[in-house]
Amino acid sequence: MKRKLLTRAERKERTRERLLEAAETMFVRKGLAATSVDDISEEAGYTRGAFYSNFDSKAEVLIELLRHDVERTCTNMQAIMKEGGTSDEMKQRAIAYFTDSLRPDSFSLWAEASLLASRDVAYRVAINALRNQRLAATGEYIRSIRTADQAKLSRGQAETLALGMTSISDGITSFRMTAGQNMSDEGLMTVAVAFLSWVIEHDPECGD
């Protein structure tokens, strides 16, 4: 069977995607600062010229990777919400989603982004906007759970709880990466489920 020839735009998009995949691998392996443009280009099988034909800097690549991560989060949350069900069923799916997402790769990218935002104001706005978009998607899911339970939350309240869920997930992921030998994966998942359940059910207007 004759292979379909790619258009110039399709070839450029494929090159871009391979560079993004290579950059994610290298950022997770070495960190943003220690990764060079040559590292990314070689990992993808291209030259520096190919990199600079698609991106202006490593920071731009990192932000694009975060954008992809946010898009996945929004898509996954919307798919879960469409399943519907009782409040308990929706809560269990939310907990399952967040415990399944306790992976080091995504966390490492956001950790690198936090460092970049703290040191370079030029990227801070873009990174914070993406972070807020991810929180908003999580907040909308929490609101849908409370609506199913006939307990409505404002968007602000839901996003406060979403921040709590994200912080718990990030904290547990960080612990697993740096001191995970002190507790089994089963023990960490037990902690994650307990805290995430509390956050979803918590009333943000109450002090206890």
Order of alpha helices (4+ residues) and beta strands (2+ residues): alpha-alpha-alpha-alpha-alpha-alpha-alpha-alpha-alpha
